[in-house]
């Protein structure tokens, strides 16, 4: 009898162990091809409230199962965003005292990323509204009134008028790997072009990544999603942009009757330092972003980016 009970105990234990192992394997092998992304840009860490003051983004990324193999990966994305731009002087209502106009933007963007072993192509279409239709002045004023103590509320005088925008963006990445993990070294060149009635520019970036990082097709450096190894690395980015038109400074390229507009500098230099972390299901990004003055009378600007991605 004891032998029979012992046999039953062994069978139950084996079955339980197999079940736990199967559940673990299913969890590990589950295809994580969807992502919800939250991102916020703000200059609050630098005790300023000017220029690109804040930006909020919520989006969804989807990995294509039809175009997905060891040599090529395609993923899609859809984002809703709101951006806020303010002058340095947010107390006065006299636009003659401003170094740039108030501007808000509310947009929806869709994009496709096509990744290979060491190259990447990214396409994006953005449509949206500037001015009061963007709701930026309402959201920023509400935040300063309810979420902060003794905060100065921007006046939003002479805001760029409401207008509809449509823009196309294209980015190409070519990457080289100089040293493997555990402390890998990568370098990438990334030319970009923007065309539309909001942004017209040519840009080229050079980026260096250092740390424990996956290949281009599997790295959070390029928001690649799926079942990949954990990552922890940092990057240094240097960029140069030649600006043909910036509608959030000089209005809609098709015509704009806003009360206050300014001409942007054509040459803009951009720098940033970024930290990336990939866990099992969560991806994190923190970056400090710097740009030279965008127009005559303005100053250099710093802002911070915080991003969180949840895979499922």
C-alpha positions as CSV (number, residue, x, y, z in Angstrom):
1,X,0.0,0.0,0.0
2,X,2.8,2.3,0.9
3,X,4.5,1.5,-2.4
4,X,1.3,2.4,-4.3
5,X,1.0,5.7,-2.4
6,X,4.6,6.5,-3.1
7,X,4.1,5.8,-6.8
8,X,1.1,8.1,-7.0
9,X,3.1,10.8,-5.2
10,X,5.9,10.5,-7.7
11,X,3.5,10.6,-10.7
12,X,1.7,13.7,-9.3
13,X,5.0,15.5,-8.7
14,X,6.2,14.7,-12.2
15,X,3.0,15.9,-13.8
16,X,3.1,19.1,-11.7
17,X,6.8,19.7,-12.7
18,X,6.0,19.1,-16.4
19,X,3.1,21.4,-16.2
20,X,5.2,24.2,-14.6
21,X,7.9,23.6,-17.2
22,X,5.4,23.8,-20.0
23,X,3.9,27.0,-18.7
24,X,7.4,28.5,-18.3
25,X,8.4,27.5,-21.9
26,X,5.1,28.9,-23.2
27,X,5.8,32.2,-21.4
28,X,9.4,32.4,-22.8
29,X,8.4,31.4,-26.3
30,X,5.3,33.7,-26.5
31,X,5.6,36.0,-29.4
32,X,5.7,39.6,-28.1
33,X,4.7,41.4,-31.3
34,X,2.6,44.2,-29.9
35,X,3.7,47.2,-27.8
36,X,2.0,50.1,-26.1
37,X,4.4,53.1,-25.9
38,X,4.2,56.2,-23.6
39,X,6.6,59.0,-24.1
40,X,6.9,62.5,-22.6
41,X,9.3,65.3,-23.4
42,X,9.8,68.2,-21.0
43,X,12.3,70.8,-20.0
44,X,11.3,70.8,-16.3
45,X,14.5,69.2,-15.1
46,X,16.5,72.2,-16.3
47,X,14.2,74.7,-14.5
48,X,13.0,76.3,-17.8
49,X,9.7,76.6,-19.5
50,X,10.4,77.8,-23.0
51,X,10.7,76.8,-26.7
52,X,9.8,73.1,-27.0
53,X,8.3,73.1,-23.5
54,X,6.5,69.7,-23.5
55,X,5.4,66.9,-25.7
56,X,3.2,63.9,-25.0
57,X,2.9,60.8,-27.1
58,X,0.9,57.6,-26.9
59,X,1.3,54.9,-29.5
60,X,1.0,51.3,-30.6
61,X,3.6,49.2,-32.4
62,X,2.9,46.0,-34.2
63,X,5.4,43.5,-35.6
64,X,4.5,42.0,-38.9
65,X,4.3,38.2,-38.9
66,X,4.2,38.1,-42.7
67,X,7.4,40.0,-43.2
68,X,9.5,38.6,-40.3
69,X,12.5,36.3,-40.6
70,X,16.2,36.3,-39.6
71,X,17.1,38.6,-42.4
72,X,14.2,41.1,-42.5
73,X,11.7,42.5,-40.0
74,X,8.9,44.9,-40.6
75,X,6.8,46.7,-37.9
76,X,4.0,49.2,-38.0
77,X,3.1,52.0,-35.6
78,X,0.3,54.5,-34.9
79,X,0.7,57.5,-32.5
80,X,-1.3,60.4,-31.1
81,X,0.8,63.4,-30.0
82,X,0.5,66.9,-28.6
83,X,3.4,69.4,-28.5
84,X,3.7,72.8,-26.8
85,X,6.1,75.6,-27.7
86,X,6.4,78.8,-25.7
87,X,8.6,81.9,-25.6
88,X,11.0,82.6,-22.8
89,X,8.8,85.4,-21.5
90,X,5.5,83.7,-20.6
91,X,4.2,86.5,-18.3
92,X,3.7,89.4,-20.7
93,X,1.0,89.5,-23.4
94,X,2.9,92.0,-25.6
95,X,4.3,89.9,-28.5
96,X,7.0,92.4,-29.1
97,X,8.7,91.0,-26.0
98,X,8.7,87.4,-27.2
99,X,11.7,85.6,-28.7
100,X,9.4,83.1,-30.5
101,X,5.7,82.7,-31.0
102,X,3.5,80.4,-28.9
103,X,2.6,77.3,-30.9
104,X,0.7,74.1,-30.2
105,X,0.4,71.0,-32.3
106,X,-2.0,68.0,-32.1
107,X,-1.3,65.2,-34.6
108,X,-1.7,61.6,-35.6
109,X,1.1,59.7,-37.2
110,X,1.6,56.3,-38.8
111,X,4.8,54.7,-39.8
112,X,6.6,51.6,-41.1
113,X,10.0,50.4,-40.1
114,X,11.9,47.9,-42.3
115,X,15.0,46.5,-40.5
116,X,17.9,44.4,-41.9
117,X,21.1,43.1,-40.3
118,X,22.8,46.5,-40.3
119,X,20.5,48.8,-42.2
120,X,17.0,50.3,-41.4
121,X,14.4,52.3,-43.4
122,X,11.8,54.3,-41.6
123,X,8.8,56.0,-43.2
124,X,6.3,58.3,-41.3
125,X,3.2,60.2,-42.3
126,X,2.0,63.0,-39.9
127,X,-1.3,64.9,-40.0
128,X,-2.5,67.4,-37.5
129,X,-3.5,70.9,-36.4
130,X,-1.7,73.9,-35.0
131,X,-3.2,76.8,-33.0
132,X,-6.2,76.7,-30.6
133,X,-7.5,73.5,-32.4
134,X,-4.5,71.7,-30.9
135,X,-5.7,72.2,-27.4
136,X,-2.1,72.8,-26.2
137,X,-2.8,76.2,-24.5
138,X,-5.8,74.6,-22.6
139,X,-3.8,71.5,-21.4
140,X,-0.7,73.5,-20.4
141,X,-2.7,76.1,-18.5
142,X,-4.7,73.4,-16.8
143,X,-1.5,71.6,-15.7
144,X,0.0,74.8,-14.3
145,X,-3.2,75.6,-12.4
146,X,-3.9,72.2,-10.9
147,X,-0.6,70.2,-10.8
148,X,1.9,72.7,-9.6
149,X,2.2,75.2,-6.7
150,X,2.8,78.9,-7.3
151,X,3.4,78.2,-10.9
152,X,3.5,80.9,-13.6
153,X,0.7,80.3,-16.1
154,X,1.8,81.0,-19.7
155,X,-0.4,83.6,-21.4
156,X,-0.5,82.1,-24.9
157,X,-0.8,85.6,-26.5
158,X,-0.4,85.8,-30.3
159,X,-0.5,82.0,-30.7
160,X,0.1,80.7,-34.2
161,X,-3.3,80.4,-35.8
162,X,-5.1,77.1,-36.4
163,X,-4.0,75.4,-39.6
164,X,-4.0,71.9,-41.0
165,X,-0.6,70.1,-41.7
166,X,0.5,67.1,-43.5
167,X,4.2,65.9,-43.5
168,X,6.2,63.0,-44.7
169,X,9.4,61.9,-43.0
170,X,12.1,59.4,-44.1
171,X,15.0,58.0,-42.2
172,X,17.8,55.7,-43.2
173,X,20.3,54.0,-40.8
174,X,23.6,52.3,-41.6
175,X,25.3,50.7,-38.6
176,X,28.7,49.2,-37.9
177,X,29.7,47.0,-34.9
178,X,33.2,47.4,-33.6
179,X,33.2,45.4,-30.4
180,X,31.0,42.5,-29.2
181,X,29.2,42.2,-25.8
182,X,29.4,42.4,-22.9
183,X,30.4,45.9,-23.6
184,X,29.8,46.3,-27.3
185,X,30.5,49.4,-29.4
186,X,28.3,50.4,-32.4
187,X,28.3,53.4,-34.7
188,X,25.5,54.5,-37.0
189,X,24.9,57.1,-39.6
190,X,21.3,58.2,-40.0
191,X,20.3,60.7,-42.7
192,X,16.7,62.1,-42.5
193,X,14.5,64.2,-44.7
194,X,11.2,65.9,-43.9
195,X,8.8,67.2,-46.6
196,X,5.4,68.9,-46.1
197,X,3.8,72.1,-45.0
198,X,4.9,71.8,-41.4
199,X,8.6,70.7,-41.7
200,X,11.1,71.0,-44.5
201,X,14.6,69.9,-43.7
202,X,17.6,67.7,-44.3
203,X,19.4,66.1,-41.4
204,X,22.2,63.8,-40.7
205,X,23.1,62.1,-37.4
206,X,26.0,60.1,-36.2
207,X,25.4,57.9,-33.1
208,X,27.7,55.8,-30.9
209,X,26.3,53.1,-28.6
210,X,28.2,51.5,-25.7
211,X,27.2,48.6,-23.5
212,X,25.2,45.4,-23.6
213,X,23.2,45.7,-26.8
214,X,21.5,43.4,-29.3
215,X,21.9,43.6,-33.1
216,X,20.1,46.3,-35.1
217,X,17.1,44.0,-35.8
218,X,16.7,43.2,-32.1
219,X,17.6,46.4,-30.3
220,X,15.6,48.9,-28.4
221,X,17.9,51.5,-29.9
222,X,15.5,51.3,-32.9
223,X,12.4,50.3,-30.9
224,X,12.5,46.8,-32.2
225,X,10.1,44.5,-30.5
226,X,9.9,40.7,-30.0
227,X,11.5,38.1,-27.7
228,X,15.0,39.4,-27.4
229,X,17.8,39.3,-24.9
230,X,18.0,42.0,-22.2
231,X,19.9,45.2,-22.9
232,X,21.5,48.0,-20.9
233,X,23.5,50.6,-22.9
234,X,23.9,54.3,-23.6
235,X,24.3,56.4,-26.7
236,X,25.7,59.7,-27.8
237,X,24.1,61.4,-30.8
238,X,25.4,64.3,-32.8
239,X,23.2,65.8,-35.5
240,X,23.1,68.6,-38.1
241,X,19.9,69.9,-39.6
242,X,19.5,72.2,-42.6
243,X,16.1,73.9,-42.2
244,X,14.1,75.1,-45.2
245,X,10.9,75.8,-43.3
246,X,9.6,75.4,-39.7
247,X,5.9,76.1,-39.5
248,X,5.9,76.3,-35.7
249,X,8.1,79.4,-36.0
250,X,7.1,80.9,-39.3
251,X,3.6,79.6,-40.0
252,X,2.2,77.3,-42.6
253,X,4.4,77.2,-45.7
254,X,1.2,77.5,-47.8
255,X,0.3,80.9,-46.1
256,X,-0.3,82.1,-42.6
257,X,-1.9,85.2,-41.1
258,X,-0.7,84.7,-37.5
259,X,0.0,87.9,-35.6
260,X,3.6,87.0,-34.8
261,X,6.0,84.9,-36.9
262,X,9.8,84.7,-37.1
263,X,12.4,83.3,-39.5
264,X,14.4,80.3,-38.3
265,X,18.1,79.8,-38.7
266,X,18.9,77.4,-41.5
267,X,21.7,75.7,-39.6
268,X,20.8,73.7,-36.4
269,X,23.0,71.5,-34.4
270,X,21.6,68.8,-32.2
271,X,23.2,66.6,-29.5
272,X,21.8,64.1,-27.0
273,X,22.8,61.5,-24.4
274,X,20.5,58.5,-24.1
275,X,20.2,55.4,-21.8
276,X,18.3,52.3,-22.9
277,X,17.1,49.4,-20.8
278,X,15.2,46.3,-22.1
279,X,13.7,43.8,-19.7
280,X,11.5,40.8,-20.3
281,X,8.5,42.8,-21.4
282,X,9.3,46.4,-20.5
283,X,11.5,48.8,-22.5
284,X,12.8,52.1,-21.0
285,X,14.5,55.1,-22.5
286,X,15.9,58.3,-20.8
287,X,17.6,61.0,-22.8
288,X,18.9,64.5,-22.4
289,X,18.5,66.5,-25.7
290,X,20.3,69.8,-26.6
291,X,19.8,72.1,-29.6
292,X,21.5,75.3,-30.7
293,X,19.3,78.4,-31.0
294,X,16.6,78.0,-33.6
295,X,16.2,81.7,-34.5
296,X,17.7,85.1,-33.9
297,X,17.2,86.2,-30.3
298,X,16.6,82.7,-29.0
299,X,18.9,80.7,-26.7
300,X,20.2,77.1,-26.8
301,X,17.7,74.6,-25.3
302,X,17.7,71.5,-23.2
303,X,14.9,69.0,-22.6
304,X,14.4,65.5,-21.3
305,X,12.7,62.5,-22.8
306,X,11.2,59.6,-20.8
307,X,9.7,56.7,-22.7
308,X,8.2,53.4,-21.5
309,X,7.2,50.5,-23.8
310,X,5.2,47.5,-22.6
311,X,5.2,44.4,-24.8
312,X,2.4,41.9,-25.0
